[in-house]
Amino acid sequence: MHNGIVVGIALCAGICCIDGFAMDLSLGDAVKKIVAESHDLKKADANLKKAQASLDVANSARWFNIEGSATYMNLVNVEKPLDSYNVKLPPEIGGLVPQLAGMDKIEIPDNIFMAGVTITQPIYTFGKIGNAVDSVRNAIKIGEYSKEMVAREVKYAAADMYWTAKMTDEIVKISEQDLKNAVAAKKSLAGAGRANRSNLVKIESDIATKEINLSDAKFNRDTAHRMLKILAGIDIDEELNLTEEFPDSFPEMENKKLTNTPEWMVLDQQVKMYEAQASSKRANGYPTLAAVGSYNYATMDKSFKHMFNDDASQSAYWGLALKVPIFSGGVNRANATVEAMNAEAARQDLDKSKKITAEKYSNAIKQYNHLRDNLAGLKNARDLAARAYGFSRDRFAAGQTSAVELADVSAGLYQLDMALLNAKYKILMSAESVKKLGE
C-alpha cells in the first residue's frame, strides 16, 4: 500500500512537471520557423516558379510546330437526297478525256476522307522570339530578387516579433519588482508602528497603480507570445521560454556605403525586361522566315467499307515561307512604345530607389551608433536612480522622508528601467534594418 502511494505521488509529480514544461526558443530558431511558415514567402516562391514555367512557353516558339487534320464528309444530293450525287458533263468532255466519251454525267462517290500533317519551323524572326525569351529570363531574375526581398522583410519582422515578445517579458519583471518595492514599503511603514494616514494612503494608491501596470504588462506579454506562436507555427497552448537575452553592450558599426540591394536588382531587371519586350513588339512588324512541309492523303468511295483502296491520292511538299506584315494600323509601333515607356518609368524608379534606400541605410547605421553611444549614459543614469531609490527607501524606513518622495524616486527608477530596455530594443532593430537593406 505504501509503495502504491509513492508511485502515485511520483506519477502525479511527473505529470505536473510535463504540464509546466516551457519550450525554449532562441532568436535563430524563431526566425527559421517564421520564415518556414511565411505565406508571403510561399507566394513569392510560387511567382518565381510561374516565371520559370513561362520561360518554357517562350522557348516553345523557337521549335517546329506540327499540326494534323482529319476530315470525313458525306456528299448529299440536295435535289434528290436519296439518290447519289451526279455531275453533268458537257459533250466536248469526251474529246478531252476518252474514258468519259459518250457519258453525259458521272456519279460522285458519297464518302470522302482527307488527312494531312503540316510542319513549320521558324528560321529567322528578326528578334521577335529572342527578345521575348530574354524578357522572360529577366522576369525570372525579378522573381528571384523579389523572393530575396520578401525573405529579408520576413526575417526583419521575425526579429521584431521576437524582441518585442522578449521586451514584454522584461517589462513584466520590472513591473513585478516595482510592485514588490511598494509592498515592502507598506510593510516597513506598518512594522514601525507609525502608520501615518497620509503615507499609508499614498502607498496604497501606488500599490493599486502598480498592480494595474503589472496586469497590463502580463496581458501585453501574453498577446505578444500568442502572435509569435501563430507566426512561428507553434501550438497556441505551448508555453514559451525566450532564451535570447538583451545584450549589455554592442559593437560599433562601420558607416559604410550601400552598393547593392535586391530592390535595385528588381528595378534593374524590370528596365531590361521592358526593353526586351519593346524590341519583341517592334519585331512583330518585321518579316518572318520559316521552313514548311506538308503531307496530305485523300480518298473517296460510294461505300464506306471500300473507301481505303488503291485509288487514294497522296501529296507532299516542302519549302520556305516568308511572311511579311504589310499593314497593321500601327499596333506594333504603339505596343513597342508602351513597353519603352514602362522601361523609362522603371528606370526613374531605380534612380529614386538608389537615393532613398542609400539614405535609409546610412541613417540606420547612424541611428545604431547614436543609440549605442547613449547607452552608457543611460545605464549610468539608471544605476544612480537605483542608488537614489535605495537611499530614499532607507530614509523612509527610518521615518526621515515621506511616501510621496519615495514614490517619486521609485517612478524615476521604473521609467529609467523602461528607457534602458527600449534603447536596447531600438539598437537591435537598427542593426536588423541594416541587415535587411544591405546584407
VEXMI-892469 format. One record per residue (C-alpha): residue in one letter; y, z, x. Coordinates in steps of 0.05 Angstrom, whole numbers, plus 5000, padded with zeros to 4 digits. Layout:
% VEXMI-892469
AYZX;...
//
This chain:
% VEXMI-892469
M500050005000;H504650185057;N503149525092;G504749135028;I511549475023;V513149295095;V511048575084;G515248535021;I521348815057;A520448325115;L519747735067;C525947945029;A529848015094;G527547325116;I529847015050;C536547365055;C537247115126;I535846395105;D540846445047;G546146695094;F545046145145;A551145715161;M550745015190;D554044955258;L558744345260;S562444115322;L568243625322;G563943075352;D558443165300;A563543175243;V566642525268;K559742185273;K557742405204;I564342195172;V564041515207;A556941415183;E558941585111;S565541195111;H565940695053;D571840345086;L567740225149;K561839965109;K566539485072;A569539255138;D562439125164;A560838725101;N567138305111;L565138165183;K558137935161;K561337495108;A565737165161;Q559637055205;A555936725147;S561936275136;L561036005206;D554235715186;V557635395126;A563035075170;N557934845223;S553634525170;A558833965164;R557033745235;W549833575218;F546733005179;N546333025104;I540232775065;E540532604992;G534632384950;S534532094880;A529231904830;T530431564763;Y525831354706;M528430904650;N525330614587;L528829994561;V530029974486;N530929334446;V536929524405;E536028974353;K528529094345;P526829784374;L519329704362;D518929034399;S519228904473;Y525828754506;N526527994514;V531627594553;K533326874531;L533226354586;P537725734589;P534025064591;E536424904661;I532925524689;G526425124693;G529424664745;L531425244788;V525225664780;P518825244769;Q514925844745;L519725904686;A519425174666;G518325074592;M519825804577;D525725984532;K525126734542;I521827254585;E519527944569;I522628514610;P518029104627;D519929724587;N518630234642;I522930254705;F522330754762;M527130784821;A527331274880;G531331294944;V533631705004;T540431665038;I542231985105;T549432075130;Q551132345199;P558532475217;I560332195285;Y567732295292;T572632635243;F579032695286;G578533455288;K577233575214;I570633935225;G572034215295;N578534555274;A575234825211;V569735135254;D574935425302;S578735745244;V572336085221;R571036335292;N577936635291;A576336955223;I570137275255;K574437575311;I579337825258;G573438165224;E571338485289;Y578238745307;S579438965235;K573039365237;E575339695301;M582039865267;V578340175209;A573740565256;R579740855292;E583041045227;V576641385203;K575841765268;Y583041995264;A582142215192;A575642575210;A579042955266;D584843125220;M580043375167;Y576143795217;W582144125249;T585344245181;A578944605158;K578844995224;M586045185214;T584545465145;D579045885177;E584146165226;I589346285171;V584146705134;K583147125196;I590647205206;S591547395133;E585847895136;Q588748225198;D595648235165;L592748585104;K588849075147;N595249265182;A598649415116;V592749825091;A592650215156;A600050365150;K598850635080;K593251075105;S597551345162;L603051505112;A598351865064;G594752225120;A601252505148;G602552855082;R609452565077;A608652015025;N615851825016;R616251474949;S620650904976;N615950775035;L609850824991;V612550314941;K614549844997;I607649875029;E604249784961;S608549174949;D606748895018;I599349015006;A599748644939;T603348064971;K598548015029;E592548044982;I595347434947;N596447095014;L589247235033;S586746984966;D590746334975;A588146265046;K580946335023;F582045834967;N585045335016;R579345445065;D574045325012;T577744694988;A578344425059;H570944575073;R568744225009;M572743605027;L569943605097;K562843655069;I564043085020;L566742615074;A561142805122;G555542735071;I553643475076;D550843845016;I556644164978;D552944844976;E551844855051;E555845375088;L559545115149;N560945445216;L566145025252;T564345145325;E570344795357;E575945265377;F583345125383;P584745055458;D589345555492;S592145035539;F593044285540;P593543795599;E599843395608;M599342675582;E601842095624;N607241705589;K604141015597;K605740365562;L601540075507;T598739405529;N593939235472;T591339485406;P586639205352;E592539085305;W595638595355;M588938245365;V588138165290;L595037855282;D594037405344;Q587437145315;Q590937025248;V596036585282;K590436185316;M586436145251;Y592235875211;E594035365265;A586735115266;Q586735065190;A593334675193;S590134175242;S583934125199;K588033995135;R592233475172;A585933125196;N583933005123;G588732425125;Y585232105185;P579131635183;T572031895185;L566631525223;A559431645203;A552531345212;V548831195147;G541730995130;S538130885064;Y531230735036;N530130514963;Y523830404922;A523630064853;T518129864805;M517329664732;D511829504683;K510229444609;S505330014614;F507030674648;K499830714673;H500530074714;M507630194738;F505930334811;N502929664831;D503829154885;D510028864850;A514229464872;S520329284914;Q522729664974;S529229615013;A532529995071;Y538829945113;W542530305168;G549530225196;L556330535209;A561330715156;L568830825167;K572231195111;V579831115113;P584331505066;I589831055042;F594031464994;S593232194972;G600132354946;G601932755008;V597033314993;N594233325064;R601033395096;A603033925045;N596734335057;A597834295132;T605034535123;V602635135083;E597835345138;A603135225191;M607935685154;N602436205148;A601636175223;E609136265232;A609136875186;A603337175224;R606937045290;Q613037425264;D608538005241;L605538025311;D612338065345;K614538615297;S608038995307;K608738975383;K615539305378;I613839825325;T606840015348;A609040075421;E614540545398;K609640955357;Y605041005417;S610641235462;N613141745410;A606142025402;I605742155476;K612742455478;Q611142905418;Y604743145451;N608343325516;H614143635478;L609744085436;R605544245497;D611744465536;N613944905478;L607145235471;A608045725529;G614645975499;L611446035431;K605646435459;N610446895495;A614447005431;R608047165393;D605847665446;L612648005444;A612248035368;A605348365373;R608248885421;A614148995376;Y609449105318;G605449605358;F611649995375;S614049975303;R607150195277;D607050785325;R614150985305;F612350925232;A606251365242;A610851875276;G615851845218;Q621251535261;T622150885222;S621650625151;A616550185116;V621949655110;E622649575185;L615149575194;A614449035140;D619748605174;V616348665242;S609548515210;A612347905175;G615247655241;L608447725275;Y604947365217;Q609946785220;L609046705295;D601546715288;M602146155238;A607145775280;L602645815342;L596745565302;N600745005272;A603344795340;K596344745368;Y594244325308;K600243855318;I598643775392;L591443595377;M593443085324;S598642785370;A593042665420;E588942355365;S594741895347;V595041655419;K587441515418;K588041145351;L593640685376;G591540545447;E584640795462;
//
